[in-house]
Amino acid sequence: GQQLNQSPQSMFIQEGEDVSMNCTSSSIFNTWLWYKQEPGEGPVLLIALYKAGELTSNGRLTAQFGITRKDSFLNISASIPSDVGIYFCAGPSNTGNQFYFGTGTSLTVIP
Amino acid sequence: DAGVTQSPTHLIKTRGQHVTLRCSPISGHKSVSWYQQVLGQGPQFIFQYYEKEERGRGNFPDRFSARQFPNYSSELNVNALLLGDSALYLCASSLKVFRTRDYEQFFGPGTRLTVL
């Protein structure tokens, strides 16, 4: 199956700093999604991207759909303690009968 | 409105046993998907059901099976449990299947299965 690799694997940052993470695939994706998962909960959708080159914001979060369609990026500006969690990229297969999650980036924000 | 609910919350089984996990989707959602999340990894897709029919299947052995009922709730069954089946099992509901734009998935809190 398709592999979605995320980097970095983990991040420890000071409150107020900006965060950047990315996700790469060995295959083309037509949709990129970014989720956040907190302990004891299921993933929650943050941003959805549907077109190559698309840049979409949701508050302090901005995500981009790479023009090669094999990567995506998520930026968080002015991080706050509640940003702590694991961030996953994800997307459906081109046939629409599979769904893939990335390996995850764990974010810790130090007050 | 209630979100996606899953039962039980936690479960302990021994190798070789069988387990049934249950999921109730958000009212009005006709699609349910199941995922296995091993500690420290991203969720792995197991099944998607829509209108009681299987619409997608991940790379899992035949020991894993599922079904969807007329009220759109779903069960995931795992036979002949192995130690490696220990994981958080997540259920997600959506209006439609992955091929459409209305497939935003809403996840339940999961069932934590421990196999001893």
HADDOCK unambig.tbl for C-alpha pairs under 7 A between the chains (distance, minus, plus):
assign (segid A and resid 40 and name CA) (segid B and resid 109 and name CA) 6.47 0.50 0.50
assign (segid A and resid 41 and name CA) (segid B and resid 109 and name CA) 4.51 0.50 0.50
assign (segid A and resid 42 and name CA) (segid B and resid 90 and name CA) 6.87 0.50 0.50
assign (segid A and resid 42 and name CA) (segid B and resid 107 and name CA) 5.15 0.50 0.50
assign (segid A and resid 42 and name CA) (segid B and resid 108 and name CA) 5.57 0.50 0.50
assign (segid A and resid 42 and name CA) (segid B and resid 109 and name CA) 4.83 0.50 0.50
assign (segid A and resid 42 and name CA) (segid B and resid 110 and name CA) 6.57 0.50 0.50
assign (segid A and resid 43 and name CA) (segid B and resid 107 and name CA) 6.18 0.50 0.50
assign (segid A and resid 44 and name CA) (segid B and resid 106 and name CA) 6.93 0.50 0.50
assign (segid A and resid 92 and name CA) (segid B and resid 98 and name CA) 6.18 0.50 0.50
assign (segid A and resid 96 and name CA) (segid B and resid 98 and name CA) 5.05 0.50 0.50
assign (segid A and resid 96 and name CA) (segid B and resid 99 and name CA) 4.68 0.50 0.50
assign (segid A and resid 97 and name CA) (segid B and resid 55 and name CA) 6.11 0.50 0.50
assign (segid A and resid 97 and name CA) (segid B and resid 56 and name CA) 4.24 0.50 0.50
assign (segid A and resid 97 and name CA) (segid B and resid 57 and name CA) 6.86 0.50 0.50
assign (segid A and resid 97 and name CA) (segid B and resid 98 and name CA) 6.72 0.50 0.50
assign (segid A and resid 98 and name CA) (segid B and resid 45 and name CA) 6.91 0.50 0.50
assign (segid A and resid 98 and name CA) (segid B and resid 56 and name CA) 5.79 0.50 0.50
assign (segid A and resid 98 and name CA) (segid B and resid 57 and name CA) 6.57 0.50 0.50
assign (segid A and resid 98 and name CA) (segid B and resid 58 and name CA) 6.35 0.50 0.50
assign (segid A and resid 99 and name CA) (segid B and resid 45 and name CA) 5.87 0.50 0.50
assign (segid A and resid 100 and name CA) (segid B and resid 44 and name CA) 6.81 0.50 0.50
assign (segid A and resid 100 and name CA) (segid B and resid 45 and name CA) 6.62 0.50 0.50
assign (segid A and resid 101 and name CA) (segid B and resid 42 and name CA) 5.69 0.50 0.50
assign (segid A and resid 101 and name CA) (segid B and resid 43 and name CA) 5.98 0.50 0.50
assign (segid A and resid 101 and name CA) (segid B and resid 44 and name CA) 6.80 0.50 0.50
assign (segid A and resid 102 and name CA) (segid B and resid 42 and name CA) 5.90 0.50 0.50
assign (segid A and resid 103 and name CA) (segid B and resid 41 and name CA) 5.85 0.50 0.50
assign (segid A and resid 103 and name CA) (segid B and resid 42 and name CA) 5.14 0.50 0.50
assign (segid A and resid 104 and name CA) (segid B and resid 42 and name CA) 6.12 0.50 0.50
